[in-house]
Amino acid sequence: MALEPQRGADLGARMLDTFTSTAGPLIVIGADCPALTEAHLREAAVTLESKDAVLIPAEDGGYVLVGLARPIPAMFEGVAWGSSAVMAQTREKLAAAKVDWREMPALWDVDRPEDYARLQREGLLGEVLS
């Protein structure tokens, strides 16, 4: 694994830069989704063998994983990053660009105090800290 600095004015620009500067299929994940498992990552990788894109929505309207077989710049432009509209806007952009994509079942991430409480309730806090 290689660590690279992020480049771009917003989250979409930073993700697009990552996809355009890396050869081949690539999966980008957030670091705030304790529900994301190795099985999800494998399934997403297998999906990219036959689809242009794969996404796992977040329950709050964003997404926790985006995988692309090739860069798709249009999906990162004009998105209200950080809002509950991100996934809906992304779906619209993928459809408009006629991208062959798959959406996996939604997962939850930790963005708000109530998400942290859920993390504690579900007994995942120790896993995240270890």
N, CA, C and O of each residue as an XYZ file, in Angstrom:
520
protein
N       0.845     -1.161      0.000
C       0.000      0.000      0.000
C       0.896      1.232      0.000
O       1.903      1.295      0.706
N       0.507      2.192     -0.799
C       1.259      3.440     -0.858
C       0.382      4.576     -0.348
O      -0.809      4.627     -0.655
N       0.954      5.469      0.415
C       0.247      6.645      0.888
C       0.638      7.837      0.021
O       1.818      8.072     -0.239
N      -0.361      8.575     -0.415
C      -0.129      9.734     -1.269
C      -0.867     10.931     -0.682
O      -1.933     10.756     -0.093
N      -0.339     12.130     -0.822
C      -1.081     13.310     -0.353
C      -2.320     13.529     -1.221
O      -2.316     13.237     -2.417
N      -3.369     14.044     -0.604
C      -4.577     14.359     -1.358
C      -4.404     15.684     -2.078
O      -3.812     16.623     -1.546
N      -4.934     15.746     -3.308
C      -4.860     16.971     -4.095
C      -6.257     17.297     -4.616
O      -6.944     16.438     -5.168
N      -6.665     18.552     -4.432
C      -7.955     18.986     -4.935
C      -8.658     19.883     -3.940
O      -8.393     19.830     -2.739
N      -9.556     20.709     -4.449
C     -10.226     21.715     -3.624
C     -11.339     21.142     -2.753
O     -11.627     21.684     -1.686
N     -11.970     20.050     -3.196
C     -13.031     19.444     -2.394
C     -12.899     17.928     -2.469
O     -12.021     17.404     -3.154
N     -13.772     17.238     -1.765
C     -13.682     15.780     -1.714
C     -13.781     15.157     -3.100
O     -13.041     14.223     -3.408
N     -14.677     15.656     -3.934
C     -14.821     15.120     -5.281
C     -13.555     15.285     -6.091
O     -13.132     14.353     -6.775
N     -12.944     16.453     -6.025
C     -11.700     16.701     -6.760
C     -10.579     15.804     -6.247
O      -9.767     15.310     -7.029
N     -10.537     15.595     -4.935
C      -9.494     14.733     -4.364
C      -9.685     13.282     -4.789
O      -8.715     12.594     -5.109
N     -10.946     12.810     -4.792
C     -11.190     11.444     -5.242
C     -10.894     11.297     -6.730
O     -10.274     10.317     -7.145
N     -11.330     12.258     -7.531
C     -11.064     12.195     -8.963
C      -9.565     12.158     -9.230
O      -9.110     11.397    -10.083
N      -8.794     12.966     -8.514
C      -7.342     12.964     -8.681
C      -6.773     11.581     -8.377
O      -5.877     11.102     -9.072
N      -7.296     10.951     -7.342
C      -6.834      9.606     -6.988
C      -7.129      8.623     -8.107
O      -6.267      7.827     -8.478
N      -8.348      8.673     -8.651
C      -8.711      7.749     -9.719
C      -7.949      8.022    -11.019
O      -7.617      7.086    -11.745
N      -7.673      9.281    -11.316
C      -6.983      9.588    -12.576
C      -5.475      9.381    -12.485
O      -4.812      9.222    -13.509
N      -4.932      9.381    -11.282
C      -3.479      9.219    -11.144
C      -3.070      7.781    -10.829
O      -1.892      7.502    -10.605
N      -4.040      6.873    -10.814
C      -3.766      5.474    -10.503
C      -4.235      4.600    -11.662
O      -5.365      4.738    -12.132
N      -3.385      3.719    -12.110
C      -3.754      2.842    -13.224
C      -4.615      1.682    -12.731
O      -4.432      1.170    -11.627
N      -5.548      1.289    -13.574
C      -6.350      0.107    -13.301
C      -7.500      0.340    -12.352
O      -7.702      1.463    -11.891
N      -8.260     -0.699    -12.048
C      -9.375     -0.572    -11.108
C      -8.890     -0.139     -9.729
O      -7.808     -0.522     -9.284
N      -9.708      0.661     -9.070
C      -9.335      1.201     -7.760
C     -10.576      1.326     -6.900
O     -11.647      1.686     -7.390
N     -10.432      1.029     -5.618
C     -11.501      1.186     -4.642
C     -11.053      2.197     -3.607
O      -9.958      2.087     -3.054
N     -11.903      3.188     -3.342
C     -11.632      4.195     -2.327
C     -12.686      4.037     -1.236
O     -13.880      3.943     -1.520
N     -12.228      4.009      0.019
C     -13.147      3.870      1.145
C     -12.923      4.993      2.140
O     -11.857      5.606      2.185
N     -13.945      5.246      2.931
C     -13.802      6.159      4.051
C     -13.230      5.402      5.242
O     -13.339      4.178      5.315
N     -12.636      6.111      6.150
C     -12.066      5.482      7.341
C     -13.056      5.491      8.499
O     -12.690      5.169      9.630
N     -14.306      5.858      8.227
C     -15.285      6.017      9.299
C     -16.445      5.035      9.200
O     -17.550      5.339      9.650
N     -16.207      3.858      8.616
C     -17.268      2.875      8.444
C     -16.867      1.549      9.084
O     -16.301      0.686      8.413
N     -17.156      1.377     10.383
C     -16.783      0.129     11.044
C     -17.565     -1.079     10.547
O     -17.174     -2.217     10.810
N     -18.667     -0.850      9.834
C     -19.476     -1.951      9.308
C     -18.898     -2.524      8.018
O     -19.313     -3.597      7.580
N     -17.947     -1.824      7.406
C     -17.323     -2.282      6.165
C     -16.365     -3.433      6.482
O     -15.477     -3.299      7.323
N     -16.555     -4.560      5.802
C     -15.756     -5.752      6.087
C     -14.877     -6.125      4.893
O     -14.999     -5.576      3.798
N     -14.006     -7.061      5.149
C     -13.166     -7.597      4.081
C     -14.033     -8.212      2.987
O     -13.699     -8.120      1.806
N     -15.138     -8.836      3.370
C     -16.048     -9.438      2.387
C     -16.636     -8.375      1.461
O     -16.792     -8.621      0.265
N     -16.964     -7.201      1.994
C     -17.464     -6.105      1.158
C     -16.404     -5.693      0.131
O     -16.710     -5.475     -1.041
N     -15.170     -5.592      0.587
C     -14.080     -5.182     -0.302
C     -13.859     -6.212     -1.409
O     -13.655     -5.856     -2.570
N     -13.901     -7.477     -1.038
C     -13.740     -8.533     -2.055
C     -14.871     -8.476     -3.075
O     -14.638     -8.559     -4.281
N     -16.109     -8.331     -2.572
C     -17.262     -8.279     -3.476
C     -17.166     -7.088     -4.415
O     -17.483     -7.201     -5.599
N     -16.733     -5.949     -3.895
C     -16.569     -4.761     -4.739
C     -15.500     -5.000     -5.797
O     -15.678     -4.626     -6.957
N     -14.392     -5.621     -5.405
C     -13.315     -5.897     -6.361
C     -13.790     -6.839     -7.463
O     -13.473     -6.627     -8.633
N     -14.532     -7.860     -7.110
C     -15.061     -8.792     -8.109
C     -16.035     -8.063     -9.032
O     -16.044     -8.309    -10.238
N     -16.839     -7.184     -8.487
C     -17.787     -6.415     -9.295
C     -17.071     -5.616    -10.371
O     -17.567     -5.502    -11.492
N     -15.914     -5.064    -10.043
C     -15.177     -4.246    -11.008
C     -14.598     -5.059    -12.169
O     -14.086     -4.486    -13.131
N     -14.676     -6.374    -12.085
C     -14.250     -7.205    -13.211
C     -15.272     -7.158    -14.349
O     -14.947     -7.464    -15.497
N     -16.523     -6.768    -14.018
C     -17.571     -6.747    -15.044
C     -18.340     -5.424    -15.127
O     -19.123     -5.232    -16.057
N     -18.133     -4.521    -14.184
C     -18.836     -3.233    -14.155
C     -17.829     -2.096    -14.162
O     -16.675     -2.268    -13.771
N     -18.282     -0.926    -14.613
C     -17.426      0.261    -14.603
C     -17.277      0.859    -13.209
O     -16.260      1.474    -12.891
N     -18.311      0.669    -12.375
C     -18.300      1.281    -11.052
C     -19.081      0.427    -10.068
O     -19.986     -0.317    -10.446
N     -18.715      0.547     -8.801
C     -19.439     -0.087     -7.710
C     -19.457      0.906     -6.550
O     -18.458      1.571     -6.274
N     -20.600      0.998     -5.877
C     -20.729      1.893     -4.729
C     -21.436      1.194     -3.583
O     -22.314      0.357     -3.790
N     -21.036      1.556     -2.369
C     -21.794      1.178     -1.183
C     -22.277      2.480     -0.569
O     -21.478      3.273     -0.071
N     -23.600      2.702     -0.606
C     -24.142      3.919     -0.006
C     -23.986      3.901      1.514
O     -23.900      2.840      2.133
N     -23.953      5.074      2.088
C     -24.034      5.216      3.543
C     -25.495      5.496      3.889
O     -26.211      6.131      3.115
N     -25.922      5.032      5.030
C     -27.307      5.241      5.447
C     -27.681      6.715      5.523
O     -28.857      7.062      5.416
N     -26.688      7.588      5.707
C     -26.965      9.023      5.854
C     -27.016      9.780      4.530
O     -27.133     11.005      4.524
N     -26.929      9.056      3.393
C     -27.055      9.712      2.099
C     -25.763      9.878      1.328
O     -25.789     10.267      0.161
N     -24.658      9.597      1.942
C     -23.377      9.634      1.238
C     -23.019      8.244      0.753
O     -23.901      7.441      0.450
N     -21.731      7.958      0.678
C     -21.317      6.595      0.416
C     -20.053      6.279      1.187
O     -19.287      7.170      1.553
N     -19.847      4.983      1.429
C     -18.690      4.534      2.206
C     -17.637      3.884      1.321
O     -16.504      3.675      1.754
N     -18.004      3.564      0.082
C     -17.068      2.938     -0.846
C     -17.446      3.339     -2.255
O     -18.622      3.339     -2.621
N     -16.444      3.680     -3.039
C     -16.618      3.866     -4.477
C     -15.450      3.173     -5.165
O     -14.284      3.410     -4.850
N     -15.795      2.323     -6.098
C     -14.783      1.634     -6.879
C     -15.014      1.913     -8.347
O     -16.150      1.888     -8.819
N     -13.948      2.177     -9.064
C     -14.042      2.457    -10.496
C     -13.044      1.612    -11.272
O     -11.886      1.469    -10.878
N     -13.510      1.058    -12.378
C     -12.621      0.332    -13.275
C     -11.826      1.309    -14.133
O     -10.748      0.980    -14.629
N     -12.369      2.516    -14.302
C     -11.730      3.584    -15.077
C     -12.212      4.910    -14.494
O     -13.287      4.946    -13.895
N     -11.473      5.981    -14.642
C     -11.950      7.269    -14.126
C     -13.256      7.692    -14.804
O     -13.429      7.509    -16.009
N     -14.168      8.256    -14.016
C     -15.437      8.790    -14.517
C     -15.577     10.199    -13.941
O     -16.269     10.384    -12.939
N     -14.936     11.190    -14.552
C     -14.899     12.543    -13.997
C     -16.269     13.144    -13.699
O     -16.426     13.835    -12.692
N     -17.256     12.899    -14.546
C     -18.566     13.533    -14.373
C     -19.221     13.196    -13.040
O     -20.014     13.988    -12.530
N     -18.911     12.051    -12.472
C     -19.585     11.664    -11.228
C     -19.095     12.447    -10.016
O     -19.715     12.384     -8.954
N     -18.009     13.172    -10.154
C     -17.457     13.928     -9.036
C     -17.708     15.434     -9.146
O     -17.325     16.192     -8.255
N     -18.349     15.868    -10.237
C     -18.549     17.297    -10.463
C     -19.934     17.742    -10.016
O     -20.925     17.072    -10.307
N     -20.010     18.859     -9.315
C     -21.286     19.436     -8.930
C     -22.033     18.649     -7.873
O     -23.263     18.689     -7.833
N     -21.319     17.935     -7.016
C     -21.934     17.164     -5.944
C     -21.848     17.970     -4.649
O     -20.829     18.601     -4.369
N     -22.911     17.946     -3.871
C     -22.950     18.657     -2.580
C     -22.277     17.785     -1.519
O     -22.945     17.171     -0.687
N     -20.934     17.744     -1.564
C     -20.172     16.881     -0.665
C     -20.492     17.185      0.786
O     -20.617     18.345      1.179
N     -20.623     16.130      1.577
C     -20.917     16.282      2.998
C     -22.402     16.404      3.298
O     -22.793     16.558      4.455
N     -23.229     16.339      2.268
C     -24.676     16.464      2.474
C     -25.356     15.105      2.322
O     -24.732     14.127      1.911
N     -26.632     15.062      2.657
C     -27.400     13.824      2.504
C     -27.781     13.568      1.053
O     -28.415     12.554      0.758
N     -27.411     14.461      0.140
C     -27.759     14.320     -1.274
C     -26.664     13.657     -2.103
O     -26.862     13.424     -3.296
N     -25.521     13.350     -1.510
C     -24.370     12.854     -2.272
C     -24.699     11.603     -3.086
O     -24.420     11.564     -4.285
N     -25.276     10.599     -2.470
C     -25.535      9.356     -3.200
C     -26.582      9.563     -4.279
O     -26.438      9.033     -5.381
N     -27.624     10.314     -3.995
C     -28.658     10.570     -5.005
C     -28.069     11.318     -6.198
O     -28.368     10.988     -7.346
N     -27.244     12.310     -5.939
C     -26.614     13.057     -7.029
C     -25.660     12.162     -7.816
O     -25.564     12.277     -9.037
N     -24.961     11.280     -7.125
C     -24.044     10.360     -7.794
C     -24.816      9.400     -8.695
O     -24.394      9.134     -9.821
N     -25.937      8.880     -8.211
C     -26.766      7.999     -9.046
C     -27.189      8.718    -10.334
O     -27.128      8.148    -11.423
N     -27.613      9.963    -10.192
C     -28.043     10.747    -11.354
C     -26.899     10.916    -12.350
O     -27.096     10.774    -13.557
N     -25.714     11.215    -11.849
C     -24.566     11.431    -12.723
C     -24.149     10.144    -13.429
O     -23.794     10.172    -14.608
N     -24.189      9.034    -12.729
C     -23.849      7.751    -13.347
C     -24.865      7.383    -14.426
O     -24.493      6.911    -15.501
N     -26.138      7.598    -14.136
C     -27.175      7.299    -15.131
C     -27.022      8.194    -16.359
O     -27.126      7.719    -17.490
N     -26.775      9.486    -16.142
C     -26.626     10.423    -17.254
C     -25.423     10.072    -18.128
O     -25.452     10.268    -19.343
N     -24.371      9.554    -17.505
C     -23.160      9.181    -18.244
C     -23.257      7.761    -18.812
O     -22.320      7.275    -19.445
N     -24.395      7.103    -18.582
C     -24.629      5.734    -19.078
C     -23.540      4.765    -18.610
O     -23.038      3.944    -19.378
N     -23.196      4.887    -17.338
C     -22.181      4.039    -16.728
C     -22.824      2.725    -16.279
O     -23.906      2.727    -15.692
N     -22.164      1.622    -16.555
C     -22.604      0.308    -16.094
C     -22.078      0.139    -14.668
O     -20.882     -0.073    -14.466
N     -22.979      0.233    -13.672
C     -22.533      0.234    -12.286
C     -23.435     -0.623    -11.420
O     -24.543     -0.988    -11.813
N     -22.939     -0.934    -10.240
C     -23.683     -1.726     -9.261
C     -23.669     -1.009     -7.926
O     -22.658     -0.437     -7.517
N     -24.811     -1.050     -7.256
C     -24.930     -0.492     -5.912
C     -25.120     -1.638     -4.937
O     -26.073     -2.408     -5.053
N     -24.225     -1.751     -3.987
C     -24.323     -2.770     -2.952
C     -25.209     -2.242     -1.817
O     -25.504     -1.047     -1.785
N     -25.636     -3.093     -0.894
C     -26.491     -2.635      0.210
C     -25.798     -1.570      1.065
O     -24.582     -1.592      1.256
N     -26.606     -0.647      1.568
C     -26.101      0.473      2.373
C     -25.516      0.004      3.699
O     -25.949     -0.997      4.270
N     -24.524      0.749      4.172
C     -23.907      0.546      5.481
C     -23.968      1.861      6.250
O     -24.330      2.896      5.690
N     -23.622      1.822      7.505
C     -23.610      3.054      8.303
C     -22.170      3.462      8.587
O     -21.266      2.629      8.658
N     -21.988      4.750      8.745
C     -20.671      5.263      9.095
C     -20.799      6.149     10.329
O     -21.900      6.374     10.832
N     -19.682      6.641     10.802
C     -19.658      7.415     12.042
C     -19.345      8.876     11.710
O     -18.188      9.261     11.540
N     -20.415      9.677     11.622
C     -20.278     11.100     11.315
C     -20.814     12.000     12.419
O     -20.373     13.140     12.565
N     -21.758     11.492     13.192
C     -22.472     12.310     14.177
C     -22.425     11.636     15.546
O     -22.094     10.455     15.642
N     -22.752     12.375     16.600
C     -22.757     11.773     17.950
C     -23.640     10.523     18.045
O     -23.277      9.567     18.731
N     -24.785     10.518     17.372
C     -25.647      9.333     17.431
C     -25.001      8.126     16.741
O     -25.297      6.984     17.093
N     -24.125      8.370     15.766
C     -23.396      7.276     15.129
C     -22.372      6.686     16.104
O     -22.157      5.474     16.139
N     -21.753      7.555     16.883
C     -20.795      7.089     17.893
C     -21.517      6.246     18.938
O     -20.994      5.225     19.384
N     -22.712      6.670     19.327
C     -23.501      5.886     20.273
C     -23.835      4.512     19.681
O     -23.807      3.509     20.395
N     -24.144      4.462     18.410
C     -24.408      3.184     17.737
C     -23.161      2.310     17.739
O     -23.243      1.101     17.953
N     -22.036      2.912     17.506
C     -20.762      2.194     17.540
C     -20.577      1.519     18.898
O     -20.163      0.362     18.974
N     -20.882      2.243     19.952
C     -20.778      1.693     21.299
C     -21.812      0.589     21.523
O     -21.479     -0.469     22.056
N     -23.064      0.827     21.119
C     -24.150     -0.155     21.289
C     -23.844     -1.472     20.600
O     -24.132     -2.544     21.130
N     -23.260     -1.383     19.420
C     -23.005     -2.584     18.622
C     -21.692     -3.261     19.009
O     -21.298     -4.255     18.399
N     -21.019     -2.726     20.018
C     -19.812     -3.355     20.534
C     -18.620     -3.278     19.598
O     -17.720     -4.115     19.670
N     -18.603     -2.281     18.721
C     -17.520     -2.167     17.740
C     -16.450     -1.172     18.136
O     -15.435     -1.060     17.449
N     -16.645     -0.457     19.207
C     -15.677      0.579     19.580
C     -14.294     -0.007     19.820
O     -13.303      0.584     19.392
N     -14.198     -1.139     20.485
C     -12.899     -1.772     20.748
C     -12.211     -2.179     19.459
O     -10.988     -2.080     19.355
N     -12.987     -2.644     18.456
C     -12.410     -3.042     17.174
C     -11.818     -1.848     16.452
O     -10.763     -1.954     15.825
N     -12.497     -0.707     16.539
C     -12.033      0.500     15.856
C     -10.750      1.018     16.504
O      -9.857      1.504     15.809
N     -10.654      0.916     17.817
C      -9.499      1.460     18.534
C      -8.290      0.525     18.531
O      -7.180      0.954     18.845
N      -8.490     -0.733     18.185
C      -7.354     -1.668     18.227
C      -6.574     -1.679     16.933
O      -5.592     -2.411     16.809
